[in-house]
Amino acid sequence: MFDKTKDPVCKKKIRKKEAVATSEYEGKLYYFCSQKCKEEFDKDPEKYI
């Protein structure tokens, strides 16, 4: 139950262990379904949180 999260860029629900990439921002870890979503997040994290 707690292993699921939502990609902050595309809003797709994913399992944390199946995430393609992660980024840490302000002490919180974010999980992504693709490298593209991670790159978009890293450009402007405030846009997505």
C-alpha positions as CSV (number, residue, x, y, z in Angstrom):
1,M,0.0,0.0,0.0
2,F,2.7,2.5,1.0
3,D,4.9,1.5,-2.0
4,K,2.8,3.5,-4.4
5,T,3.3,7.2,-5.3
6,K,2.4,9.6,-8.0
7,D,4.9,11.0,-10.5
8,P,4.7,14.8,-9.8
9,V,5.1,15.7,-13.5
10,C,2.7,13.4,-15.4
11,K,0.6,12.4,-12.3
12,K,0.9,8.7,-13.2
13,K,0.6,6.3,-10.2
14,I,3.7,4.2,-9.9
15,R,5.3,1.8,-7.5
16,K,8.3,3.3,-5.8
17,K,10.4,0.2,-6.4
18,E,9.6,0.4,-10.1
19,A,10.5,4.1,-10.5
20,V,12.8,4.8,-13.4
21,A,14.4,7.8,-11.6
22,T,14.3,9.8,-8.4
23,S,15.2,13.3,-7.3
24,E,15.5,14.9,-3.9
25,Y,14.2,18.4,-3.3
26,E,14.1,20.1,0.0
27,G,14.7,16.9,1.8
28,K,11.9,14.9,0.1
29,L,12.4,12.1,-2.4
30,Y,10.3,12.2,-5.6
31,Y,9.8,9.2,-7.9
32,F,9.4,9.3,-11.7
33,C,8.0,7.0,-14.3
34,S,10.5,8.2,-16.9
35,Q,13.8,10.0,-17.2
36,K,12.0,12.7,-19.2
37,C,9.7,13.4,-16.2
38,K,12.7,13.6,-13.9
39,E,14.4,16.1,-16.2
40,E,11.3,18.3,-16.4
41,F,11.0,18.2,-12.6
42,D,14.7,19.1,-12.1
43,K,14.4,22.2,-14.3
44,D,11.7,23.7,-12.0
45,P,10.7,21.6,-9.0
46,E,8.5,24.4,-7.6
47,K,6.2,24.1,-10.6
48,Y,5.4,20.5,-9.7
49,I,5.1,20.5,-5.9
